[in-house]
Amino acid sequence: MAIIAQLSLGVSDARRAATFWAAALGYRRRAPRFDGDDWIVLEPPPGTPGMAIAMDLSESPVQEFPRLHMDLDAGERSLDEELDRLLALGAQRVDWRHYPTDPHPTEPPYVVLADPEGNRFCVSGHREPPAR
């Protein structure tokens, strides 16, 4: 049975995209296949779960409603802390009109962002209760 080995992300500036995604996910650049290889593939550190992400040069315009996108989980950080971190790395908020108006109470909240290349992705997580 086939497994997903890698996700190829369409980008116009591979170095800029790789810098963002490496910092966002804690990934490292895979060793080049040969001298002069400029194709950038990021992967999780050894022993860390996750899928490799290739920076695939593309001249296609960014889709407002992409057919495929990544969903990130904020992990131990609150959703707002993770959003602040990703925004500081260069992500941008997306004016997303499809947020649920009546979210199910068991579903974590999420926010749609765009990477520095404009590729949309979601971040979900828990929110801290408001300070009193």
VEXTI-553823 format. One line per 3 residues: their letters; for each residue x, y, z of C-alpha. Coordinates in steps of 0.001 Angstrom, whole numbers, plus 500000, padded with zeros to 6 digits. Example, Ala and Ser with C-alpha at 12.3 -4.5 7.8 and 13.67 -1.06 7.14 Angstrom:
% VEXTI-553823
AS = 512300,495500,507800  513670,498940,507140 $
END
This chain:
% VEXTI-553823
MAI = 500000,500000,500000  501274,503464,499162  502156,506003,501861 $
IAQ = 502668,509745,501547  506416,510267,501539  506577,513984,500886 $
LSL = 504475,517038,500144  505648,519340,497350  504736,522954,498017 $
GVS = 504504,525357,495060  506707,528398,495694  508316,531198,493710 $
DAR = 511232,531713,496129  512435,528372,497472  514913,529824,499951 $
RAA = 512361,532198,501469  509773,529422,501733  512288,526955,503196 $
TFW = 513460,529479,505782  509871,530019,506942  508830,526354,507009 $
AAA = 512054,525193,508670  511507,527689,511497  507744,527063,511676 $
LGY = 508074,523281,511955  511555,522813,513415  512549,520994,510217 $
RRR = 516009,520671,508690  517163,520727,505106  517757,517295,503648 $
APR = 521294,516838,502341  521628,517668,498629  521483,514677,496317 $
FDG = 524634,515776,494459  527054,518730,494309  525234,521810,493038 $
DDW = 521776,520401,493867  519641,523433,494707  516353,521595,495242 $
IVL = 515281,522193,498843  513575,519438,500802  512877,519885,504495 $
EPP = 512324,517023,506886  511753,516548,510594  514767,515869,512791 $
PGT = 515606,512162,513164  513141,510374,515420  510529,513127,515087 $
PGM = 507278,512288,513313  506323,514308,510262  506369,514391,506502 $
AIA = 509075,515883,504293  508191,519088,502434  509808,519971,499101 $
MDL = 510003,523534,497821  508774,523077,494257  509263,526126,492032 $
SES = 505987,527188,490473  504715,530090,488419  501084,529245,489199 $
PVQ = 499184,531939,491086  498313,531288,494718  494774,529952,495084 $
EFP = 492424,531862,497351  490685,528583,498198  493349,525915,497634 $
RLH = 492269,522376,496980  495037,521144,499270  496494,522802,502346 $
MDL = 498344,521902,505533  496723,521805,508959  499113,522525,511821 $
DAG = 498462,521817,515491  499783,524364,518007  500850,521515,520281 $
ERS = 501586,522523,523874  501415,526244,523083  498113,528049,523143 $
LDE = 496709,528829,519720  497358,532554,520254  500993,531982,521280 $
ELD = 501588,529836,518198  499896,532397,515950  502139,535145,517341 $
RLL = 505218,532975,516702  504209,532151,513119  503308,535768,512351 $
ALG = 506731,536866,513663  508326,534356,511247  506546,535965,508284 $
AQR = 503108,534344,508075  500136,536588,507366  496533,536407,508518 $
VDW = 494010,535505,505817  490559,537065,505716  488788,533689,505682 $
RHY = 485044,533872,505207  484435,530186,505869  485002,530049,509621 $
PTD = 482122,528129,511201  479450,530368,512698  478497,527706,515235 $
PHP = 481597,525556,515836  481132,522175,517455  482294,522337,521112 $
TEP = 484654,519362,520690  486449,520902,517698  489454,523091,518522 $
PYV = 489441,526646,517201  491577,527335,514143  492941,530282,512186 $
VLA = 493850,530456,508498  497245,531952,507677  499395,532292,504573 $
DPE = 503110,531559,504420  505446,534204,502910  504666,532707,499472 $
GNR = 500907,533115,499982  500178,529393,500472  497249,528968,502868 $
FCV = 497464,526776,505958  495455,526332,509135  496613,526345,512734 $
SGH = 494434,524821,515429  494863,524531,519172  493502,525408,522544 $
REP = 492833,528939,523711  493736,530096,527208  490793,531326,529273 $
PAR = 490656,535135,529472  492585,536649,532380  490399,538065,535140 $
END
